[in-house]
Amino acid sequence: MINLAQTAADEGATLLNYTNVRELRRSNGITSGVVVQDEIGGGEISIAARCVINATGPFTDTVRRLDEPECQPIMKASRGVHVVLDGSFLGGETAIMVPHTDDGRVLFAIPWLDRVVIGTTDTAVEELDIEPEAHPDEIEFILSHAAKYLTHDPTYADIKSVFAGLRPLVMRDSAENTAELSREHQILISASGLVTITGGKWTTYRLMAEETIDQAVTLAGLTYAPSETRNLAIHGWEKNFPVFGALGHYGVDAYRIEVMIDQDPRLGAFLHEDLPVTAALVVWSVREEMAQSVEDVLARRTRCLLLDARASGEIAEDVAKIMAEELGRDKDWVRAQVREYRELVARYLPGGTAGQA
């Protein structure tokens, strides 16, 4: 995701982090912008627009109700759970896919950064949670089925992290369960001109974006131009790029990170022996990737929370102190960040708040 955001910025987009849409602006009955809440600095910002696009995944209907309070829901969310284990459980670098499990789902085990990610489930959810949690029965389902194909049977004690996500599925009247709901995307245009793109999946995101922008261009009366994203390189790409090892996924930005470390070798030290994060990557996340919290760094920029939740909690204070120096925060901010992040860690371990319910 961060690479896509950086690519958008490279192409001239204005990105607003930690802002929450509170209402839609109207002019003569037509949607003409949004009012957003600044979640860090406080206050509201009013933004005018020729066209407003609602691309909020599982929260699609929440935004649609800002436009039409009585609108009928079109979304049905489904929770997918993933379990992360040490890579030794896979015994190699080849992924495993089982096309049919007891509930008709596909089971997979994928190598990732010396770990193996195992999934997934398909559980309908009625209430949306921005941090969905895995339930004990879902974890048990994954472990019991994966045990048939891994080098040895995993237990709860072997779990490095458990995480869940919500699939934005388009409802069909005839669907009896979420496995039958459409994975295809749909574009809707309301009477006020709000454009909603919903459904779909990561593998079709570029097509979804192109079709949505084409609709927005027509509604806004803008001059049409063919999409250039089909061949647009993502931020960090470079032809004949050298191998940078652990920094490889930063692309050409790896050069700049290495320069930071050369100028201050202390930044090159790893913060935890079991996690691929250095002080330099924390600084980089703040300076170049809009990170504003420990969660931003350890969950959304470096993925340490997913690689090993417990280990990431152990370095939360170190990360907070580095960030405080970069952002000009005080000791109270550090303490609050550590507390909040460690509370989050509990949700990514077996027996988290969902297990206690």
C-alpha positions as a LaTeX table, in Angstrom:
\begin{tabular}{lrrr}
\hline
Residue & $x$ (\AA) & $y$ (\AA) & $z$ (\AA) \\
\hline
Met1 & 0.00 & 0.00 & 0.00 \\
Ile2 & 2.72 & 2.52 & 0.92 \\
Asn3 & 4.35 & 2.06 & $-2.49$ \\
Leu4 & 1.05 & 2.92 & $-4.18$ \\
Ala5 & 0.65 & 6.01 & $-1.99$ \\
Gln6 & 4.20 & 7.11 & $-2.82$ \\
Thr7 & 3.54 & 6.53 & $-6.51$ \\
Ala8 & 0.44 & 8.72 & $-6.31$ \\
Ala9 & 2.47 & 11.46 & $-4.61$ \\
Asp10 & 5.16 & 11.15 & $-7.29$ \\
Glu11 & 2.45 & 11.74 & $-9.90$ \\
Gly12 & 1.17 & 14.90 & $-8.19$ \\
Ala13 & $-1.54$ & 13.62 & $-5.84$ \\
Thr14 & $-2.12$ & 15.35 & $-2.49$ \\
Leu15 & $-2.29$ & 12.77 & 0.30 \\
Leu16 & $-4.01$ & 13.42 & 3.63 \\
Asn17 & $-3.10$ & 11.04 & 6.44 \\
Tyr18 & $-5.18$ & 10.65 & 9.63 \\
Thr19 & $-8.20$ & 12.47 & 8.27 \\
Asn20 & $-11.75$ & 11.19 & 8.62 \\
Val21 & $-14.62$ & 12.16 & 6.32 \\
Arg22 & $-17.42$ & 13.66 & 8.42 \\
Glu23 & $-19.82$ & 14.86 & 5.75 \\
Leu24 & $-20.28$ & 15.36 & 2.04 \\
Arg25 & $-20.59$ & 18.87 & 0.66 \\
Arg26 & $-23.51$ & 19.65 & $-1.66$ \\
Ser27 & $-24.07$ & 22.40 & $-4.22$ \\
Asn28 & $-27.51$ & 22.55 & $-5.84$ \\
Gly29 & $-28.09$ & 18.94 & $-4.82$ \\
Ile30 & $-24.83$ & 17.71 & $-6.36$ \\
Thr31 & $-21.92$ & 16.35 & $-4.32$ \\
Ser32 & $-19.19$ & 18.98 & $-4.50$ \\
Gly33 & $-16.61$ & 17.96 & $-1.92$ \\
Val34 & $-16.08$ & 16.64 & 1.58 \\
Val35 & $-15.53$ & 17.87 & 5.13 \\
Val36 & $-12.81$ & 15.95 & 6.95 \\
Gln37 & $-11.67$ & 15.82 & 10.56 \\
Asp38 & $-7.96$ & 16.22 & 11.30 \\
Glu39 & $-7.44$ & 13.35 & 13.75 \\
Ile40 & $-4.04$ & 14.61 & 14.96 \\
Gly41 & $-4.11$ & 18.40 & 14.87 \\
Gly42 & $-7.83$ & 18.79 & 15.46 \\
Gly43 & $-10.22$ & 20.93 & 13.50 \\
Glu44 & $-12.03$ & 20.36 & 10.23 \\
Ile45 & $-10.96$ & 20.86 & 6.63 \\
Ser46 & $-13.43$ & 21.56 & 3.83 \\
Ile47 & $-12.31$ & 20.26 & 0.45 \\
Ala48 & $-14.03$ & 21.19 & $-2.81$ \\
Ala49 & $-14.10$ & 18.65 & $-5.65$ \\
Arg50 & $-15.56$ & 18.24 & $-9.12$ \\
Cys51 & $-16.21$ & 14.60 & $-8.27$ \\
Val52 & $-16.06$ & 12.55 & $-5.05$ \\
Ile53 & $-15.18$ & 8.83 & $-5.15$ \\
Asn54 & $-16.13$ & 6.45 & $-2.37$ \\
Ala55 & $-13.50$ & 3.70 & $-2.31$ \\
Thr56 & $-13.73$ & 2.50 & 1.29 \\
Gly57 & $-13.95$ & $-1.28$ & 0.96 \\
Pro58 & $-16.03$ & $-2.90$ & 3.72 \\
Phe59 & $-17.07$ & 0.56 & 4.93 \\
Thr60 & $-18.66$ & 1.47 & 1.60 \\
Asp61 & $-22.20$ & 1.66 & 2.98 \\
Thr62 & $-21.09$ & 3.93 & 5.84 \\
Val63 & $-20.05$ & 6.59 & 3.34 \\
Arg64 & $-23.08$ & 5.96 & 1.12 \\
Arg65 & $-25.31$ & 6.79 & 4.11 \\
Leu66 & $-23.63$ & 10.20 & 4.35 \\
Asp67 & $-25.01$ & 10.76 & 0.85 \\
Glu68 & $-28.34$ & 8.94 & 1.17 \\
Pro69 & $-29.23$ & 8.11 & 4.81 \\
Glu70 & $-31.95$ & 5.65 & 3.78 \\
Cys71 & $-30.00$ & 3.84 & 1.05 \\
Gln72 & $-30.16$ & 0.07 & 0.95 \\
Pro73 & $-26.89$ & $-1.69$ & 1.87 \\
Ile74 & $-24.96$ & $-3.28$ & $-0.98$ \\
Met75 & $-22.08$ & $-4.76$ & 1.02 \\
Lys76 & $-21.64$ & $-7.94$ & 3.02 \\
Ala77 & $-18.32$ & $-8.26$ & 4.82 \\
Ser78 & $-16.52$ & $-11.55$ & 5.25 \\
Arg79 & $-13.66$ & $-12.14$ & 7.69 \\
Gly80 & $-10.57$ & $-13.96$ & 6.47 \\
Val81 & $-8.08$ & $-15.16$ & 9.10 \\
His82 & $-4.37$ & $-15.88$ & 8.68 \\
Val83 & $-1.91$ & $-17.58$ & 11.03 \\
Val84 & 1.83 & $-16.90$ & 10.93 \\
Leu85 & 4.31 & $-19.61$ & 11.95 \\
Asp86 & 8.05 & $-20.05$ & 11.80 \\
Gly87 & 9.25 & $-20.95$ & 8.29 \\
Ser88 & 10.45 & $-24.36$ & 9.45 \\
Phe89 & 6.85 & $-25.59$ & 9.40 \\
Leu90 & 6.82 & $-25.31$ & 5.62 \\
Gly91 & 10.21 & $-26.93$ & 5.15 \\
Gly92 & 11.14 & $-25.02$ & 2.00 \\
Glu93 & 10.36 & $-22.08$ & $-0.24$ \\
Thr94 & 7.51 & $-23.71$ & $-2.16$ \\
Ala95 & 3.98 & $-22.62$ & $-1.34$ \\
Ile96 & 1.19 & $-25.13$ & $-0.73$ \\
Met97 & $-2.39$ & $-24.77$ & $-1.94$ \\
Val98 & $-5.21$ & $-27.16$ & $-1.06$ \\
Pro99 & $-8.23$ & $-26.45$ & $-3.30$ \\
His100 & $-10.93$ & $-27.92$ & $-1.03$ \\
Thr101 & $-11.27$ & $-27.97$ & 2.74 \\
Asp102 & $-14.24$ & $-28.95$ & 4.91 \\
Asp103 & $-15.99$ & $-25.63$ & 4.32 \\
Gly104 & $-15.13$ & $-25.44$ & 0.63 \\
Arg105 & $-12.41$ & $-22.82$ & 1.09 \\
Val106 & $-8.93$ & $-22.93$ & $-0.37$ \\
Leu107 & $-6.17$ & $-23.56$ & 2.17 \\
Phe108 & $-2.76$ & $-22.08$ & 1.48 \\
Ala109 & 0.65 & $-21.96$ & 3.14 \\
Ile110 & 2.94 & $-19.28$ & 1.72 \\
Pro111 & 6.60 & $-18.59$ & 2.63 \\
Trp112 & 7.20 & $-14.99$ & 3.75 \\
Leu113 & 10.32 & $-13.46$ & 5.33 \\
Asp114 & 11.43 & $-16.68$ & 7.08 \\
Arg115 & 7.84 & $-17.28$ & 8.18 \\
Val116 & 4.91 & $-19.15$ & 6.69 \\
Val117 & 1.47 & $-17.55$ & 6.36 \\
Ile118 & $-1.44$ & $-20.01$ & 6.55 \\
Gly119 & $-5.05$ & $-19.22$ & 5.68 \\
Thr120 & $-7.80$ & $-18.63$ & 5.28 \\
Thr121 & $-11.37$ & $-18.64$ & 6.60 \\
Asp122 & $-14.62$ & $-17.15$ & 5.31 \\
Thr123 & $-16.88$ & $-15.95$ & 8.12 \\
Ala124 & $-19.75$ & $-13.53$ & 7.59 \\
Val125 & $-19.68$ & $-10.52$ & 9.92 \\
Glu126 & $-22.54$ & $-8.19$ & 10.78 \\
Glu127 & $-20.65$ & $-5.47$ & 12.65 \\
Leu128 & $-17.61$ & $-3.88$ & 11.04 \\
Asp129 & $-14.43$ & $-3.49$ & 13.07 \\
Ile130 & $-11.45$ & $-1.57$ & 11.78 \\
Glu131 & $-9.29$ & $-4.13$ & 13.61 \\
Pro132 & $-11.11$ & $-7.44$ & 13.05 \\
Glu133 & $-10.00$ & $-10.31$ & 15.27 \\
Ala134 & $-9.68$ & $-14.02$ & 14.68 \\
His135 & $-11.95$ & $-16.20$ & 16.80 \\
Pro136 & $-10.65$ & $-19.38$ & 18.49 \\
Asp137 & $-12.65$ & $-21.71$ & 16.23 \\
Glu138 & $-11.16$ & $-20.06$ & 13.14 \\
Ile139 & $-7.62$ & $-20.48$ & 14.44 \\
Glu140 & $-8.32$ & $-24.12$ & 15.31 \\
Phe141 & $-9.73$ & $-24.73$ & 11.83 \\
Ile142 & $-6.58$ & $-23.40$ & 10.17 \\
Leu143 & $-4.17$ & $-25.24$ & 12.48 \\
Ser144 & $-5.95$ & $-28.59$ & 12.20 \\
His145 & $-6.14$ & $-28.48$ & 8.41 \\
Ala146 & $-2.61$ & $-27.15$ & 7.95 \\
Ala147 & $-1.20$ & $-29.93$ & 10.15 \\
Lys148 & $-1.98$ & $-32.40$ & 7.36 \\
Tyr149 & 0.48 & $-30.70$ & 5.01 \\
Leu150 & 3.21 & $-29.10$ & 7.16 \\
Thr151 & 6.47 & $-30.71$ & 8.33 \\
His152 & 5.09 & $-31.00$ & 11.87 \\
Asp153 & 1.86 & $-30.20$ & 13.70 \\
Pro154 & 1.58 & $-26.56$ & 14.82 \\
Thr155 & 0.21 & $-25.65$ & 18.24 \\
Tyr156 & $-1.05$ & $-22.40$ & 19.70 \\
Ala157 & 2.38 & $-21.88$ & 21.29 \\
Asp158 & 3.97 & $-21.87$ & 17.82 \\
Ile159 & 1.88 & $-18.98$ & 16.53 \\
Lys160 & 3.86 & $-15.81$ & 15.86 \\
Ser161 & 0.83 & $-13.73$ & 14.93 \\
Val162 & $-2.81$ & $-14.07$ & 13.97 \\
Phe163 & $-4.42$ & $-11.45$ & 11.79 \\
Ala164 & $-7.75$ & $-10.99$ & 10.08 \\
Gly165 & $-9.09$ & $-8.85$ & 7.29 \\
Leu166 & $-12.51$ & $-7.98$ & 5.89 \\
Arg167 & $-13.48$ & $-8.80$ & 2.32 \\
Pro168 & $-15.85$ & $-6.26$ & 0.75 \\
Leu169 & $-18.37$ & $-8.52$ & $-0.99$ \\
Val170 & $-21.21$ & $-7.27$ & $-3.15$ \\
Met171 & $-24.54$ & $-8.71$ & $-1.97$ \\
Arg172 & $-26.76$ & $-10.84$ & $-4.18$ \\
Asp173 & $-30.31$ & $-11.68$ & $-3.17$ \\
Ser174 & $-29.78$ & $-15.38$ & $-3.88$ \\
Ala175 & $-26.55$ & $-15.76$ & $-1.92$ \\
Glu176 & $-26.78$ & $-18.02$ & 1.13 \\
Asn177 & $-23.25$ & $-17.53$ & 2.44 \\
Thr178 & $-20.23$ & $-15.33$ & 1.84 \\
Ala179 & $-18.48$ & $-17.95$ & $-0.28$ \\
Glu180 & $-21.23$ & $-17.38$ & $-2.88$ \\
Leu181 & $-21.10$ & $-13.57$ & $-2.85$ \\
Ser182 & $-19.54$ & $-11.77$ & $-5.78$ \\
Arg183 & $-15.80$ & $-11.08$ & $-5.75$ \\
Glu184 & $-16.31$ & $-8.85$ & $-8.80$ \\
His185 & $-16.37$ & $-5.09$ & $-8.47$ \\
Gln186 & $-19.24$ & $-2.72$ & $-9.12$ \\
Ile187 & $-19.40$ & 1.01 & $-9.79$ \\
Leu188 & $-22.46$ & 2.94 & $-8.60$ \\
Ile189 & $-23.37$ & 6.58 & $-9.16$ \\
Ser190 & $-25.89$ & 8.13 & $-6.78$ \\
Ala191 & $-28.45$ & 10.79 & $-7.65$ \\
Ser192 & $-26.10$ & 13.43 & $-6.20$ \\
Gly193 & $-23.16$ & 12.20 & $-8.28$ \\
Leu194 & $-21.23$ & 10.33 & $-5.61$ \\
Val195 & $-19.19$ & 7.62 & $-7.35$ \\
Thr196 & $-18.83$ & 4.37 & $-5.40$ \\
Ile197 & $-16.43$ & 1.59 & $-6.33$ \\
Thr198 & $-16.88$ & $-1.57$ & $-4.32$ \\
Gly199 & $-16.13$ & $-5.28$ & $-4.33$ \\
Gly200 & $-13.19$ & $-6.60$ & $-6.29$ \\
Lys201 & $-9.83$ & $-7.72$ & $-4.93$ \\
Trp202 & $-6.15$ & $-6.82$ & $-5.00$ \\
Thr203 & $-5.51$ & $-8.69$ & $-8.23$ \\
Thr204 & $-7.91$ & $-6.39$ & $-10.09$ \\
Tyr205 & $-7.22$ & $-3.06$ & $-8.37$ \\
Arg206 & $-5.67$ & $-1.36$ & $-11.42$ \\
Leu207 & $-8.65$ & $-2.17$ & $-13.66$ \\
Met208 & $-11.03$ & $-1.06$ & $-10.91$ \\
Ala209 & $-9.22$ & 2.27 & $-10.63$ \\
Glu210 & $-9.18$ & 2.85 & $-14.39$ \\
Glu211 & $-12.90$ & 2.19 & $-14.80$ \\
Thr212 & $-13.74$ & 4.36 & $-11.79$ \\
Ile213 & $-11.67$ & 7.30 & $-12.99$ \\
Asp214 & $-13.26$ & 7.05 & $-16.43$ \\
Gln215 & $-16.67$ & 7.45 & $-14.78$ \\
Ala216 & $-15.44$ & 10.35 & $-12.64$ \\
Val217 & $-14.01$ & 12.15 & $-15.67$ \\
Thr218 & $-17.37$ & 11.94 & $-17.43$ \\
Leu219 & $-19.33$ & 13.14 & $-14.38$ \\
Ala220 & $-16.98$ & 16.05 & $-13.71$ \\
Gly221 & $-16.92$ & 17.11 & $-17.36$ \\
Leu222 & $-13.17$ & 16.77 & $-17.56$ \\
Thr223 & $-11.15$ & 16.15 & $-20.70$ \\
Tyr224 & $-10.76$ & 12.41 & $-21.23$ \\
Ala225 & $-7.26$ & 10.94 & $-21.49$ \\
Pro226 & $-6.36$ & 7.24 & $-21.72$ \\
Ser227 & $-5.07$ & 5.69 & $-18.50$ \\
Glu228 & $-1.30$ & 5.46 & $-18.22$ \\
Thr229 & $-1.17$ & 3.21 & $-15.17$ \\
Arg230 & $-1.02$ & $-0.04$ & $-17.15$ \\
Asn231 & 2.68 & 0.59 & $-17.75$ \\
Leu232 & 3.41 & 2.97 & $-14.88$ \\
Ala233 & 6.23 & 1.74 & $-12.65$ \\
Ile234 & 5.53 & 1.67 & $-8.92$ \\
His235 & 7.60 & 3.97 & $-6.71$ \\
Gly236 & 11.06 & 2.52 & $-6.10$ \\
Trp237 & 11.35 & 0.64 & $-9.39$ \\
Glu238 & 14.46 & 0.94 & $-11.49$ \\
Lys239 & 15.66 & $-1.10$ & $-14.44$ \\
Asn240 & 18.71 & $-3.24$ & $-13.66$ \\
Phe241 & 18.28 & $-2.53$ & $-9.96$ \\
Pro242 & 20.99 & $-4.15$ & $-7.81$ \\
Val243 & 20.18 & $-6.61$ & $-5.03$ \\
Phe244 & 19.91 & $-4.92$ & $-1.63$ \\
Gly245 & 19.04 & $-7.93$ & 0.50 \\
Ala246 & 16.83 & $-6.92$ & 3.42 \\
Leu247 & 16.28 & $-3.47$ & 1.87 \\
Gly248 & 15.29 & $-4.87$ & $-1.53$ \\
His249 & 11.59 & $-4.06$ & $-1.18$ \\
Tyr250 & 12.45 & $-0.36$ & $-0.80$ \\
Gly251 & 13.70 & $-0.29$ & $-4.38$ \\
Val252 & 15.88 & 2.69 & $-5.25$ \\
Asp253 & 15.06 & 4.22 & $-1.86$ \\
Ala254 & 17.46 & 1.64 & $-0.44$ \\
Tyr255 & 20.27 & 3.91 & $-1.62$ \\
Arg256 & 19.01 & 6.74 & 0.58 \\
Ile257 & 18.50 & 4.46 & 3.58 \\
Glu258 & 22.06 & 3.20 & 3.24 \\
Val259 & 23.31 & 6.80 & 3.11 \\
Met260 & 21.47 & 7.49 & 6.39 \\
Ile261 & 23.23 & 4.54 & 7.99 \\
Asp262 & 26.61 & 5.58 & 6.60 \\
Gln263 & 26.15 & 9.03 & 8.13 \\
Asp264 & 25.04 & 7.60 & 11.49 \\
Pro265 & 26.04 & 3.92 & 11.91 \\
Arg266 & 23.87 & 3.66 & 15.04 \\
Leu267 & 20.84 & 3.67 & 12.76 \\
Gly268 & 21.93 & 0.37 & 11.24 \\
Ala269 & 21.42 & $-1.61$ & 14.44 \\
Phe270 & 18.52 & $-4.05$ & 14.46 \\
Leu271 & 16.03 & $-3.35$ & 17.24 \\
His272 & 15.20 & $-7.04$ & 17.79 \\
Glu273 & 17.05 & $-10.19$ & 16.78 \\
Asp274 & 13.85 & $-11.76$ & 15.42 \\
Leu275 & 12.59 & $-8.79$ & 13.42 \\
Pro276 & 13.90 & $-7.13$ & 10.22 \\
Val277 & 13.68 & $-3.56$ & 11.49 \\
Thr278 & 16.48 & $-1.10$ & 12.23 \\
Ala279 & 16.42 & 2.37 & 13.73 \\
Ala280 & 17.00 & 3.68 & 10.20 \\
Leu281 & 13.73 & 2.16 & 8.99 \\
Val282 & 11.84 & 3.83 & 11.84 \\
Val283 & 13.33 & 7.21 & 10.91 \\
Trp284 & 12.61 & 6.55 & 7.24 \\
Ser285 & 8.98 & 5.68 & 8.00 \\
Val286 & 8.50 & 9.03 & 9.71 \\
Arg287 & 10.38 & 11.18 & 7.22 \\
Glu288 & 9.29 & 9.56 & 3.97 \\
Glu289 & 6.23 & 7.38 & 4.64 \\
Met290 & 3.96 & 9.62 & 6.74 \\
Ala291 & 4.19 & 7.41 & 9.86 \\
Gln292 & 2.66 & 9.13 & 12.89 \\
Ser293 & 2.41 & 6.31 & 15.45 \\
Val294 & 4.21 & 3.20 & 16.63 \\
Glu295 & 1.42 & 1.20 & 15.05 \\
Asp296 & 2.13 & 2.88 & 11.71 \\
Val297 & 5.77 & 1.76 & 11.85 \\
Leu298 & 5.46 & $-1.73$ & 13.30 \\
Ala299 & 2.16 & $-2.76$ & 11.70 \\
Arg300 & 1.82 & $-0.83$ & 8.44 \\
Arg301 & 5.36 & 0.02 & 7.29 \\
Thr302 & 7.61 & $-2.83$ & 8.46 \\
Arg303 & 4.96 & $-5.54$ & 9.15 \\
Cys304 & 6.67 & $-6.56$ & 12.39 \\
Leu305 & 3.29 & $-6.98$ & 14.09 \\
Leu306 & 2.40 & $-9.67$ & 11.57 \\
Leu307 & 5.81 & $-11.35$ & 11.59 \\
Asp308 & 6.00 & $-11.71$ & 15.39 \\
Ala309 & 3.46 & $-9.85$ & 17.50 \\
Arg310 & 5.18 & $-10.50$ & 20.87 \\
Ala311 & 8.60 & $-9.45$ & 19.62 \\
Ser312 & 7.17 & $-6.26$ & 18.13 \\
Gly313 & 5.66 & $-5.35$ & 21.50 \\
Glu314 & 9.09 & $-5.71$ & 23.08 \\
Ile315 & 10.55 & $-2.95$ & 20.89 \\
Ala316 & 7.55 & $-0.61$ & 21.06 \\
Glu317 & 9.29 & 1.72 & 23.52 \\
Asp318 & 12.47 & 1.90 & 21.44 \\
Val319 & 10.43 & 2.76 & 18.35 \\
Ala320 & 8.38 & 5.36 & 20.23 \\
Lys321 & 11.52 & 7.12 & 21.49 \\
Ile322 & 13.03 & 7.29 & 18.00 \\
Met323 & 9.76 & 8.64 & 16.61 \\
Ala324 & 9.41 & 11.18 & 19.43 \\
Glu325 & 12.75 & 12.66 & 18.51 \\
Glu326 & 11.73 & 12.91 & 14.86 \\
Leu327 & 8.25 & 14.29 & 15.53 \\
Gly328 & 9.06 & 16.51 & 18.50 \\
Arg329 & 6.88 & 14.56 & 20.94 \\
Asp330 & 7.27 & 14.37 & 24.71 \\
Lys331 & 7.58 & 11.52 & 27.24 \\
Asp332 & 3.82 & 11.40 & 27.77 \\
Trp333 & 3.37 & 10.72 & 24.06 \\
Val334 & 5.94 & 7.91 & 24.25 \\
Arg335 & 4.16 & 6.28 & 27.19 \\
Ala336 & 0.77 & 6.55 & 25.50 \\
Gln337 & 2.09 & 5.10 & 22.26 \\
Val338 & 3.69 & 2.12 & 24.02 \\
Arg339 & 0.52 & 1.41 & 25.99 \\
Glu340 & $-1.73$ & 1.63 & 22.92 \\
Tyr341 & 0.54 & $-0.51$ & 20.79 \\
Arg342 & 0.89 & $-3.26$ & 23.39 \\
Glu343 & $-2.90$ & $-3.34$ & 23.72 \\
Leu344 & $-3.02$ & $-3.84$ & 19.96 \\
Val345 & $-0.48$ & $-6.67$ & 20.16 \\
Ala346 & $-2.86$ & $-8.64$ & 22.38 \\
Arg347 & $-5.39$ & $-8.65$ & 19.53 \\
Tyr348 & $-2.87$ & $-10.37$ & 17.26 \\
Leu349 & $-2.16$ & $-13.27$ & 19.58 \\
Pro350 & $-4.27$ & $-16.38$ & 20.29 \\
Gly351 & $-6.54$ & $-15.69$ & 23.21 \\
Gly352 & $-6.81$ & $-11.97$ & 22.40 \\
Thr353 & $-9.94$ & $-10.01$ & 23.22 \\
Ala354 & $-11.99$ & $-12.14$ & 20.82 \\
Gly355 & $-10.83$ & $-15.26$ & 22.63 \\
Gln356 & $-11.82$ & $-13.73$ & 25.95 \\
Ala357 & $-15.33$ & $-12.78$ & 24.82 \\
\hline
\end{tabular}
